[in-house]
Amino acid sequence: MNFTGIIVGLATFLIIGVFHPIVIKAEYYLGTKCWWMFLVAGILFCALSLWVNSFVISTTLGVTAFSSFWSILELFEQKKRVQRGWFPEGPGHKSLR
């Protein structure tokens, strides 16, 4: 039996689950001005995934990289959700006024 797919699927599920609250907290405390942090993290995880020989670890790093890239979009979507009143406005918004 080959558990590689199950391991990668579980890792992907957990990575997406971890990034969801990270985006919410980042937008709450820093606003959208922290988008570049997700970009840098994505680039670093992409580079790491190219250098790792293990298929499972390389794939997991790639998933983390593109979850970081996707988080940039979600950061701006979270800002819209805050403006609609779906989430509380945090101190990251105070500096923007």
C-alpha angles and dihedrals in degrees: 000000000000116000096178095102093047092049093048091045092051091046090050091050091050094045092052089046091053095047094054096069091036090060092046093050094043092052091045096051102027106021118216093314090091094066091109091062090063089047093052091045090050093051091048093049090047091053091047092050090056093054101045116093098202112094095212095047093043091050092047091051089049091052089049090050094053092042086058091051091047089050090066089064091042091052090061091042088053089054088057091048089053091050089052089053096246092121131028120263111245137199089276088075097049094071091053095064 
